[in-house]
Amino acid sequence: MEASEASHQIIADLLEARTGQHLTESRRWRVNSALAGIFRTHGISNVDQLVCLLAAPPRGPESPDLSQEVVEALLNNETYFFRDKPTFDQLPGEILPELAQRRQSTRRLSIWSAGCSTGQEVYSIAMLFAEQAERWQGWTIDILGTDISNRAINAARSGLYSQFEVQRGLGVTQMLRHFDETPNGWQVRENVRQMVRFSQHNLLSQHYPGRIPFDLVLCRNVLLYFDRSTRADAFARLAGAVMPDGFLMLGAGETAVGQTDRFVPTSRRASFFEPAPQPALQPGSPLLQKSA
């Protein structure tokens, strides 16, 4: 095995160990371009030299974590407002009204966007509620966005986007309604920002980021980067994070069918899945006897 091939494998193993993402051969072409900024910062020119730096002891307790820099650079943070609009339109058209009926007694909705990148998906959801403010008056709406990338989460928290970013998926009317133009870019308005919160979280962690399951979980275009075994683990964790009568929303090109037995498709709704019914405990079950 040539040194450069071995070095690429070390980088791939690092990414998989930290994030669960599998760097397939078809994706390895982008490694050098993704790491170009790190090469410039550290005065190196290739992956072999980078691997040598990763193997060197840290210079001090306050020195940057180079391995984390590498992982952050390799993550695909592609996102934009109202991504896959035909799929996204099902939220205000069908999913949210149905959840509103189911939660009428508590008038609370909790939503988790897993792998939210720089926050456009989270703010898109908040805009849906802001545009139907009268319909949701008196409700408590909690929208959480998480991502494994600390850099992406910091960008999401700022709610500040460039002209290019804000034009991707938004019409002029929405831009003017939900953003203020500033010298530094377009800032999400306070009435939208107050509905959302962000935190760093690894989807493969043992615990989901909340005290109780969510009514709606969005995990779009994240599972694509996992191998089959890791994807099954992710579905198991997602199943624990969704209320029994809640929904899981995947990306337009993703499905749970044939990937897991923890979710089943919803009728007539592309990309939306429900937790599979759990088998009832039979009489004589040890669990029933223990609780009796």
C-alpha positions, 0 to 999 in steps of 0.5 A: 500500500502506497503511503498516500493510500495509507494516509487516506485510509487513516483520515477515513478511519478518523472520520468514521470513528468520530462521526460514524460516516463512511468515506467511500471510495467514490467520496475520497476524491474530495478529501484534498480539496476539503482539507486545503484550508488546513494544508494552508494553515499548517504549511503542508501540502498533502495528506501524508504530511497531515497524518504525520502532524496528527501523530505528533504529540500536542504542543500544549493544553491550549493548542487546537485539536487538529483531529477535530479540525480535520473531521470538521473539514470533511463533514458535508454541511450542504443545506439551504432553506426549505430544501426539497420543497415538495417534501417540506410542503407536507409539513404545514399541509399535513404533518403539523395539522395532524400533530396539532390534533394529537397534542390539542390537550397539551398545546405543546410541540417539540421538534428535533432537526438532527444533523441540522448543519448551519441551521437553515432547516431549523429556521425554515421550520420556525418560519412555518410557525411564524407565518401561521402565528394566529393558528399557533397562538397559545402553543409552546413550540420548541425546535431543537437543531443539533449537529456533530460540527461545533463550527456549524452549530456556532454558525446556526446560533448566529442566525446570520447568513450571506446574500448567497445563502439567504437566496437559496430556497427563499423568495424575496417576500420571505427574506424581507419578512423574516430577515433584517439586512445588516452590514454583515449579512442577513440576520434572522429576526428575533420572533423566529430565533426565539423558537429555536435552540441549538446544541452539538450532538452526535446522532450515534450517542447513546442518548437523544438530546432531550428529556422526553421524545419529540413529536417530530424528528427530521434527519435528512441526508445524514444517514446516506453517509453511514454504512448499513450497520451504522445506519441500523444503529442510528435508526434504533436511536431515532426510534427512541427519540420519536413519540409513539404517535410522532413522525420521522422525516427523512431526505427525499432520496432516503427510506427506512424500508428495508433498513430497519424494523423500527419505522414504517411508512406513512400512507401517501406521504413521501419521506415520512415514517412512523414508529413501528407498533411495539408488540404487546406483552403477553400474559405471564411475561417476566416484565408483567410479573415483576411489575405486579 
